[in-house]
Amino acid sequence: MLAVMTVLGLGLYLYSPIHALFEKEQFAVVNADLIHVERTVSDAFLSVAIDTSLVTEEKYINLLGSQKLRTLAKGLAPGYLRFGGTKADFMRFHTKEVATRQQAFSRQFGIKPGVCDRRPISPETEEYLKSEWVLQEELILMEEHQNHCSKLNISGSTVDMLYNFANCSGFHLIFGLNALLRTKTNTWNSSNAEELLNYCQSKNYSMSWELGNEPNSFMKKSGIRIDGTQLGKDFVHLREILRRYKNFQDSGLYGPDVGQPRDHTENLLEGFLETGGKVIDACTWHHYYVNGRDTSLSDFLSPEVLDSLATKTQEIFQVVNETVPGKKVWLGETSSAYGGGAPGLSDTYVAGFMWLDKLGLSARLGIDVVIRQVLVGAGSYHLVDSNFDPLPDYWLSLLYKKLVGPKVLAATAFTHLGTESKLHRVYMHCTKSNSETSGTGAVTVFALNLSKKTSTIHLPPLLSDKTVVLYLLEPAGEDGLHSRSVQLNGKVLKMVDDTTLPVLTGIPLPVGSPLKLPALSFAFYVVKDANAPACR
């Protein structure tokens, strides 16, 4: 049998006939470059969204006054909070009659938005809104499935509540403007956006902007066709308007928030970047693996499905690099399944395979920011459910935020045959610098085991004699992969109370002990004092 040699950090791993002894067990050998930083992503890499459908009726924006939701949001800071989605292109800002209704509701329930230390909404108000939201959510999803979009209006009071939720939780707000307000010559009618900008300037708000959501679907949603060249001109017009305002002269502008690359979408993106690429701070696109209405458990565990992200990402980068080389690329909206998610899958433990792999692969491929759809709202792909209880993907995100830094290292898992492993997916970053687990040149490895057997992860020789701290996430209870709760190192994760998140504690493993990863699970391994040159 021929020997297969792979470089592992500062040492060598040699596959020889003796490794045939391991062929009966599942294991992965990690090939990593510990000397060089492959790339660095934004400190706000993992960010979140609130869909505009939340304000289909304005009273529901008051749910952002929940103390429990505030606590959960703060746990994921810092980051961007995107307020956008399909409904953004059917939304108008009004300062009079809508404001009157919202103010009446606020007076009735004693709600005072605008200051971080204000008391949260009362438990009675929160329960009332939650009970009403159940019916509202059904209507929203029915509209989406019927491809029908009703118009909605928001007031300054809603903007206040949204801005202060973001600001007080440690997020920077990105507000999605309506691109379907058109003139007779099919250029963007900016008058309503200017009303909103005037209001936000009067409040001294600092925020960023988008214009339009999935313009490749405008014809389907509204009967209005806007080509990429015109959309780019609309963005240039928006940038010119922003420069008139003291607070928004240098504010972020992101777009065009296209869907996944197909012929029409790629042509639209190319035309957009040719005319408007220079005025945006990052090029945004959307990605979902599957259709939430006809997917299955096997899709969520499929290496081929997970690998599809790489193909789509490379297609986007090709268009960007050919038109505006060096422009940052964001996943401006993403989750597991489109159409609101897949009930019983997108809101359970198994969704973590798609989410964690997307985080790892996106960073490796050069995506600068990933915005998760959604923090809370309609559908089943939320991080926090309608009762504001955190779902497995929330806990996974919280742990990622705690342990994973922005410096990305090249790492790949190989089988005993020396071929790249499809069932063991491994990513490596420098450990987050302010993490209590970080040490000199510390690295964080996160790994997914898609196989049905416990597997052993073999780290590079430079790391084999270091202290490793384990954070193993597994489903809690009898529902297995369909569980809506998760355990960390055997302990079920739940909030201590509405103001307190649990301490996420790892388990130090004996030096030199094998890293066992149970079947169909994922884990983080922090190698303290790894002394990796790339992370010093």
C-alpha positions in Angstrom: 0.0 0.0 0.0 1.4 3.4 -0.9 1.9 6.0 1.7 -0.1 9.2 1.5 1.6 12.3 3.1 -0.2 15.5 4.0 1.2 18.6 5.7 -0.3 19.2 9.1 0.6 22.6 10.4 4.2 22.5 11.4 4.5 18.8 11.1 3.8 15.9 8.8 1.1 13.2 8.9 2.1 10.0 7.2 -0.5 7.5 6.1 1.0 4.1 6.1 -0.2 0.5 6.2 -0.5 0.6 10.0 -3.5 2.9 9.5 -5.4 0.0 8.0 -6.0 -0.9 11.7 -8.3 2.1 11.9 -10.3 1.5 8.8 -13.0 -0.3 10.8 -13.7 2.9 12.9 -14.7 6.3 11.6 -12.0 8.9 11.9 -10.8 12.1 10.3 -7.3 13.5 10.1 -7.2 17.3 10.1 -4.9 18.9 7.7 -4.3 22.6 8.7 -2.1 25.5 8.0 -1.3 27.0 11.4 1.2 29.5 10.1 -0.9 31.7 7.8 -4.2 33.4 8.2 -6.2 32.4 5.1 -8.6 35.4 5.4 -10.2 37.6 8.0 -14.0 38.2 8.2 -15.9 40.9 9.9 -16.2 41.1 13.6 -20.0 41.1 12.9 -19.7 38.0 10.7 -22.7 36.3 12.4 -25.5 38.8 12.2 -29.3 38.5 12.3 -32.5 39.8 10.7 -36.0 40.8 11.6 -38.3 40.5 8.7 -40.5 43.4 7.8 -43.5 41.1 8.0 -43.3 41.6 11.8 -44.9 45.0 11.3 -47.7 43.9 9.0 -49.7 45.3 11.9 -47.6 47.9 13.7 -48.6 46.8 17.2 -46.3 43.7 16.9 -43.2 45.9 16.8 -43.8 46.3 20.6 -42.8 42.6 21.0 -39.2 44.0 20.8 -39.9 45.5 24.2 -39.8 42.0 25.7 -37.1 41.7 28.4 -36.5 38.1 27.4 -36.0 38.9 23.7 -33.7 41.8 24.6 -31.5 39.4 26.7 -31.4 36.9 23.9 -30.4 39.5 21.3 -27.7 40.9 23.5 -26.1 37.5 23.6 -25.5 37.6 19.9 -24.0 41.1 19.8 -22.1 42.7 18.2 -23.5 42.4 14.8 -25.8 43.9 12.2 -29.6 43.8 12.5 -31.2 43.8 9.1 -34.8 44.9 8.9 -35.9 43.8 5.4 -37.5 41.1 3.3 -40.2 40.8 0.8 -42.6 43.2 2.6 -40.0 45.9 2.5 -40.9 46.6 -1.1 -44.6 47.1 -0.1 -43.9 49.3 2.9 -44.4 53.1 3.2 -43.3 55.4 6.0 -46.1 57.7 7.3 -46.0 60.2 10.1 -49.6 61.0 10.7 -52.6 58.6 10.8 -50.5 55.4 11.3 -48.5 57.1 14.1 -51.8 58.0 15.8 -52.9 54.4 15.9 -49.5 53.2 17.2 -49.4 55.9 19.8 -52.9 55.0 21.0 -51.8 51.4 21.4 -48.6 52.5 23.3 -50.6 54.7 25.6 -53.1 51.9 26.3 -50.3 49.5 27.3 -47.9 52.0 28.8 -45.2 51.5 26.2 -42.4 54.1 26.0 -39.9 53.3 23.3 -36.7 55.2 22.9 -34.5 54.7 25.9 -32.4 51.7 26.8 -33.1 51.7 30.5 -36.9 51.9 30.1 -38.8 49.2 31.7 -39.7 46.4 29.2 -43.3 45.8 28.2 -45.4 44.3 30.9 -45.9 40.5 31.1 -49.6 41.1 30.4 -48.9 43.1 27.2 -46.3 40.6 26.0 -48.7 37.6 26.5 -51.5 39.5 24.7 -49.2 40.3 21.7 -47.9 36.7 21.6 -51.4 35.3 21.5 -52.4 37.6 18.7 -49.2 36.9 16.8 -50.1 33.2 16.4 -53.0 34.2 14.1 -51.0 36.9 12.4 -48.2 34.5 11.6 -50.7 32.1 9.9 -51.9 35.0 7.7 -48.3 36.0 6.8 -47.3 32.5 5.8 -50.5 32.0 3.8 -49.8 35.3 1.9 -46.3 34.1 1.1 -47.4 30.7 -0.1 -50.0 32.4 -2.4 -47.3 34.9 -3.6 -49.5 37.8 -2.5 -48.1 40.9 -0.8 -50.3 43.4 0.8 -49.1 46.9 1.4 -48.2 48.1 4.9 -47.5 51.4 6.6 -45.1 52.2 9.4 -44.7 55.3 11.6 -41.9 57.0 13.4 -42.9 55.2 16.6 -42.1 51.9 14.9 -38.8 53.2 13.6 -38.0 54.3 17.2 -38.8 50.9 18.6 -36.7 49.1 16.0 -33.7 51.4 16.2 -33.6 51.3 20.0 -33.9 47.5 20.1 -30.9 47.3 17.8 -28.9 50.0 19.4 -29.6 48.9 23.0 -28.8 45.2 22.1 -25.5 46.0 20.5 -26.5 45.8 16.9 -26.1 48.2 14.0 -29.4 48.6 12.1 -29.7 48.1 8.4 -33.0 49.4 7.1 -34.5 48.0 3.9 -36.1 50.7 1.7 -38.9 50.2 -0.8 -37.5 49.9 -4.4 -40.9 49.4 -6.0 -42.0 53.0 -5.5 -41.4 54.0 -9.2 -41.9 57.1 -11.4 -43.7 57.0 -14.7 -40.3 56.4 -16.4 -39.6 53.5 -14.1 -36.9 55.2 -12.0 -37.0 55.0 -8.3 -39.3 57.5 -6.6 -37.3 58.5 -3.5 -39.8 60.9 -1.9 -41.0 58.4 0.8 -37.4 57.4 1.6 -36.5 61.0 2.0 -39.4 61.5 4.5 -37.9 58.6 6.5 -34.4 60.0 6.3 -35.6 63.3 7.5 -37.2 61.7 10.5 -34.1 59.6 11.3 -31.9 62.6 11.0 -34.1 64.6 13.4 -33.7 61.7 15.9 -29.9 61.7 15.3 -30.0 58.0 14.4 -26.9 56.3 12.9 -27.9 53.4 10.6 -27.3 51.8 7.2 -29.5 51.1 4.3 -30.6 48.7 1.6 -32.9 49.3 -1.4 -35.1 46.4 -2.5 -35.3 42.8 -1.8 -34.6 40.1 -4.4 -35.1 42.3 -7.4 -34.9 39.2 -9.6 -38.4 38.4 -8.3 -40.0 41.8 -8.7 -41.9 40.8 -11.8 -43.4 37.8 -10.0 -44.2 39.8 -6.9 -45.5 43.0 -8.3 -45.6 42.9 -12.1 -42.8 45.5 -12.3 -39.6 44.7 -14.1 -36.4 46.5 -13.2 -33.2 45.5 -14.9 -29.8 45.6 -13.2 -28.6 48.7 -15.0 -31.6 50.7 -13.7 -31.4 49.3 -10.2 -27.7 50.4 -10.1 -28.7 53.9 -11.1 -31.3 53.9 -8.4 -28.6 53.0 -5.8 -26.4 55.9 -7.2 -29.4 58.2 -6.7 -29.8 56.9 -3.1 -26.1 57.4 -2.3 -26.4 61.0 -3.6 -29.4 61.6 -1.3 -27.6 60.1 1.7 -24.7 62.5 1.2 -27.1 65.4 1.9 -27.6 64.2 5.5 -25.0 64.8 8.2 -25.7 61.4 9.8 -25.8 59.5 6.6 -23.0 61.0 4.5 -20.8 57.9 5.2 -23.5 55.4 6.2 -23.4 51.8 4.9 -25.3 51.0 1.7 -25.7 47.3 0.8 -27.3 45.5 -2.1 -28.8 44.4 -4.4 -30.0 41.4 -2.2 -30.5 39.1 -5.2 -31.6 35.5 -4.9 -29.4 32.6 -5.7 -27.5 32.8 -9.0 -29.3 31.7 -12.1 -29.2 33.1 -15.6 -31.6 36.0 -15.0 -30.2 36.7 -11.6 -26.6 36.7 -12.7 -27.4 39.1 -15.6 -29.2 41.4 -13.2 -26.3 41.3 -10.7 -23.8 42.1 -13.5 -25.8 45.0 -14.8 -26.3 46.3 -11.3 -22.6 46.2 -10.4 -21.6 47.9 -13.6 -23.7 51.0 -12.8 -24.0 50.9 -9.0 -21.2 48.7 -7.7 -19.0 51.6 -6.7 -21.5 53.1 -4.4 -22.3 50.0 -2.3 -20.2 48.9 0.7 -20.8 45.2 0.1 -22.6 43.1 -2.5 -25.4 41.1 -0.9 -27.1 37.9 -2.1 -29.5 35.4 -0.5 -29.1 31.6 -0.1 -31.3 28.8 1.1 -30.4 25.1 0.6 -33.9 23.7 0.0 -37.6 24.5 -0.4 -39.2 24.3 3.0 -42.4 22.7 1.6 -40.8 19.6 0.1 -37.6 18.9 1.9 -36.7 16.0 4.2 -34.4 15.0 7.1 -31.9 13.5 4.7 -31.5 16.9 2.9 -30.3 18.4 6.2 -27.6 15.7 6.5 -26.6 15.5 2.9 -22.9 16.5 2.1 -24.1 17.2 -1.5 -26.7 19.7 -0.3 -24.2 21.3 2.0 -21.6 21.5 -0.8 -24.1 23.4 -3.0 -23.3 26.6 -1.1 -19.8 26.5 -2.4 -20.9 26.3 -6.0 -23.4 29.2 -5.6 -20.8 31.3 -3.7 -18.2 30.8 -6.4 -20.7 31.9 -9.1 -21.4 35.1 -7.2 -17.7 35.9 -6.6 -17.0 35.4 -10.3 -19.5 38.1 -11.3 -18.3 40.4 -8.5 -14.6 40.0 -9.3 -15.2 40.6 -13.0 -17.1 43.9 -12.4 -16.0 45.4 -9.1 -12.8 43.5 -8.0 -12.2 43.5 -4.3 -15.8 44.4 -3.3 -16.9 42.6 -0.2 -19.6 40.0 -0.5 -22.2 39.3 2.2 -24.9 36.7 2.6 -27.5 39.3 3.2 -30.3 36.8 4.0 -29.9 33.1 4.6 -31.2 30.1 6.5 -31.9 26.4 5.8 -35.1 26.4 3.8 -36.9 29.1 1.9 -40.7 29.7 2.2 -40.5 30.3 5.9 -38.4 27.2 6.7 -39.3 23.6 7.1 -41.4 22.9 10.2 -40.0 20.2 12.4 -36.6 20.6 10.7 -35.6 24.2 10.5 -36.5 24.8 14.1 -34.8 21.6 15.5 -31.4 20.3 16.3 -30.8 18.9 12.8 -30.9 22.4 11.3 -27.6 23.0 13.1 -25.8 20.9 10.5 -26.8 23.4 7.8 -26.2 26.4 10.0 -22.8 25.5 11.4 -21.5 24.3 8.0 -22.7 27.5 6.4 -20.8 29.6 8.9 -17.6 27.6 8.4 -17.8 27.3 4.7 -18.8 30.9 4.1 -15.9 32.2 6.1 -13.5 29.9 4.3 -14.8 31.1 0.9 -14.5 34.8 1.7 -18.0 35.8 2.7 -17.5 38.8 5.0 -20.9 38.8 6.8 -23.7 36.2 7.1 -27.1 37.5 8.1 -29.4 34.9 9.6 -33.1 34.9 8.7 -34.5 35.5 11.3 -33.9 36.3 15.0 -37.7 36.2 15.7 -40.7 36.2 13.4 -43.0 34.2 11.2 -42.0 30.7 10.0 -39.9 28.0 11.4 -36.4 29.2 10.6 -36.2 31.6 13.5 -33.5 31.4 16.2 -36.1 32.3 18.9 -39.6 30.8 18.8 -43.0 32.6 19.1 -42.8 32.2 22.9 -39.3 33.7 22.9 -37.7 30.4 23.8 -34.3 29.9 22.2 -34.1 27.1 19.7 -31.0 24.9 19.0 -29.7 27.2 16.3 -29.7 30.1 18.8 -27.5 28.2 21.3 -25.2 27.2 18.4 -25.0 30.8 17.4 -24.3 31.9 20.9 -21.5 29.4 21.3 -20.0 30.4 17.9 -20.0 34.0 19.0 -18.2 33.1 22.2 -15.5 30.9 20.8 -14.8 31.7 17.1 -12.7 34.7 16.1 -12.6 36.5 12.7 -9.2 35.0 11.6 -9.9 32.0 9.3 -7.3 29.1 9.0 -7.1 26.6 6.2 -8.3 23.2 7.5 -9.6 20.1 5.8 -10.6 16.7 7.2 -9.2 13.6 5.4 -10.2 9.9 5.6 -7.8 7.1 6.3 -7.4 6.8 2.5 -6.1 10.3 2.2 -9.2 11.6 0.4 -11.2 14.6 1.6 -13.9 13.4 4.0 -17.5 14.3 3.1 -19.0 13.0 6.3 -16.6 14.9 8.6 -16.6 18.6 8.0 -14.0 20.5 10.0 -13.2 24.3 10.2 -10.6 26.2 12.1 -10.3 29.8 13.3 -8.2 31.6 15.8 -10.1 31.7 19.1 -12.0 34.8 19.8 -9.5 37.0 21.6 -11.7 38.0 24.6 -12.8 34.5 25.3 -11.9 33.2 28.7 -10.8 30.0 27.0 -8.2 31.7 24.8 -4.5 31.4 25.4 -1.3 32.0 23.5 -2.1 31.4 19.9 -5.3 29.6 20.7 -7.3 28.0 17.9 -11.0 26.9 17.8 -11.9 23.8 15.7 -15.5 23.1 15.0 -16.5 19.8 13.5 -19.6 18.1 12.2 -20.1 14.3 12.1 -22.6 13.4 9.4 -21.9 9.7 9.8 -23.9 7.2 11.9 -20.9 6.2 13.9 -18.8 7.9 16.6 -15.8 9.3 15.0 -12.3 10.3 16.1 -10.9 13.6 15.1 -7.1 13.6 14.8 -5.6 17.1 15.1 -2.3 18.2 13.6 0.8 17.1 15.5 1.5 20.7 16.7 -1.8 20.5 18.6 -1.8 16.9 19.8 -0.1 17.6 23.1 -2.1 20.7 24.1 -5.0 21.2 26.4 -8.3 20.9 24.5 -11.6 22.3 25.9 -14.7 20.5 24.5 -18.1 22.0 23.8 -20.2 19.2 22.5 -23.8 20.0 21.3 -26.3 17.2 21.2 -30.1 17.0 21.0 -31.9 16.8 24.4 -34.8 14.5 25.1 -36.3 11.7 23.2 -36.9 13.5 19.9 -33.4 13.1 18.8 -32.5 15.1 15.7 -36.0 16.6 15.8 -35.5 18.0 19.3 -36.2 21.7 19.9 -33.8 21.8 22.8 -30.1 21.1 23.0 -27.5 20.0 25.6 -24.0 21.2 26.0 -21.7 18.5 27.3 -24.7 16.6 28.7 -26.4 19.6 30.3 -29.7 21.0 28.8 -29.3 24.7 27.8 -32.0 27.1 29.0 -32.2 30.6 30.2 -31.6 31.2 34.0 -34.4 33.8 33.9 -35.6 36.5 31.5 -32.5 38.6 32.2 -29.8 36.0 32.4 -28.3 33.5 29.9 -26.5 30.4 31.2 -22.7 30.2 31.4 -21.5 28.1 28.5 -18.8 26.0 30.1 -16.5 23.6 28.3 -14.8 20.4 29.5 -11.0 20.2 29.5 -9.9 16.9 28.1 -6.8 15.0 29.2 -3.8 16.0 27.2 -3.3 13.7 24.3 -6.7 12.0 24.6 -8.6 11.2 21.3 -11.3 13.7 20.3 -14.4 11.5 20.0 -17.4 13.0 18.2 -20.6 11.1 18.5 -22.7 10.1 15.5 -24.8 12.9 13.9 -23.5 15.6 16.2 -21.3 18.7 16.2 -18.8 20.2 18.6 -16.3 23.0 19.2 -12.8 22.2 20.4 -10.7 25.1 21.8 -7.0 24.3 21.8 -5.6 26.6 24.5 -2.0 27.7 24.3 -1.8 26.2 20.9 0.9 28.7 20.1 -0.2 28.7 16.5 1.9 31.3 14.6 -1.2 32.6 12.7 -3.0 33.4 16.0 -0.3 35.0 18.1 
